Amino acid sequence: MVANTLGWSGLFAVEVFANKSLPLVNRVAGQFLSRIAGYEVASSVGATLMGGAIAGVITGIALAVALGDRGESREGAPGVIPEPGEHR
């Protein structure tokens, strides 16, 4: 829960305080949207991408820490096919 809150807070902070981040992405997305709309459109896609990356990193690290070594110990787990020559 804490990691999720931190991740979303990171996304929100980038959207509010660094909305001009990744100007190349903003420019390209703005030009694309302007062609579709038929008039000049500003874009903050760069900030959204950067904020999403921050949120993903925070929640991904928290998930990896929470899961720990659970994937390592699979001996006797249901649905695990034993190696040839291995006895259960």
CORMO-V907166 format. One record per pair of residues at least 24 apart in sequence whose ideal C-beta (glycine too) atoms are under 10 Angstrom apart, sorted by the first residue. I is the first residue (numbers start at 1). J is the second residue. If there is no record, write none. Layout:
{{I J} {I J}}
//
This chain:
{{1 62} {2 58} {2 62} {3 55} {3 58} {3 59} {3 60} {3 61} {3 62} {3 63} {3 65} {3 66} {4 55} {4 58} {4 59} {4 62} {4 63} {5 58} {5 59} {6 54} {6 55} {6 58} {6 59} {6 62} {7 51} {7 52} {7 54} {7 55} {7 56} {7 57} {7 58} {7 59} {7 60} {7 61} {7 62} {8 51} {8 54} {8 55} {8 58} {8 59} {9 51} {9 54} {9 55} {9 58} {10 50} {10 51} {10 52} {10 53} {10 54} {10 55} {10 56} {10 57} {10 58} {10 59} {11 47} {11 48} {11 50} {11 51} {11 52} {11 53} {11 54} {11 55} {11 56} {11 58} {12 51} {12 55} {13 51} {13 54} {14 44} {14 46} {14 47} {14 48} {14 49} {14 50} {14 51} {14 52} {14 53} {14 54} {14 55} {15 44} {15 47} {15 48} {15 50} {15 51} {15 52} {16 47} {16 51} {17 47} {18 44} {18 46} {18 47} {18 50} {18 51} {19 44} {19 46} {19 47} {19 48} {19 50} {19 51} {20 44} {20 46} {20 47} {21 46} {21 47} {21 48} {21 49} {21 50} {21 51} {22 46} {22 47} {22 48} {22 49} {22 50} {25 49} {25 50}}
//
